[in-house]
Amino acid sequence: MNELFTKIAKLGIKIRIYRAIQIADSEAGELKDREILILELLKVQGSMSMSELLRFFPGVKLSTLSMDIKKLRSEMDLIDIHVDKNDMRIHNIELSDRGYDKVAEIRAQRARSLMPLAAAIGNNAPEIELLNKVIDKTIVLVEDEINKFAESKKTDRPDRHVSDQFVQEKALV
């Protein structure tokens, strides 16, 4: 079992390095992972208030997320902010036209970077089925760990809770 965990850790590091290389080699290279995730969430979920967006980032401080939003809006023109028509205290965040283009570029780059992985996996149906089962279990495990972390942060911020809106898998591919 130790050998398996060692290999999983090694794979995780290699994937992160590979992903960093791919992002650095694209126009998305100037974005941090959290900023990319913000853009993808806005693409999938649509317009959101800051408190709605914050629910997707348990443990991240509002001030940190606000700085990300400021950069994405002021420096990069990737998002727009509009006052909610029903409640003028709420400011809704949404992708700008340029933001939609950036998300499309990020997704295209991600698809290109996954091509070598697809080639390495090949077309062996039993192996693909096994890999799908392992990935499904891993997704559930990671979601559970995120939820546990978010629950542990509730005492720090009572308004904070895990969103029951899950990002669709297709949005992150």
Secondary structure, DSSP 4 states (H G I P E B T S, - for coil): -HHHHHHHHHHHHHHHHHHHHHHHTSGGGGS-HHHHHHHHHHHHH-SEEHHHHHTTSTT--HHHHHHHHHIIIIIT--EEEEE-SS-TT-EEEEE-HHHHHHHHHHHHHHHHHHHHHHHHHTT-HHHHHHHHHHHHHHHHHHHHHHHHHHHHHTTT-TT----S-PPPGGGG-
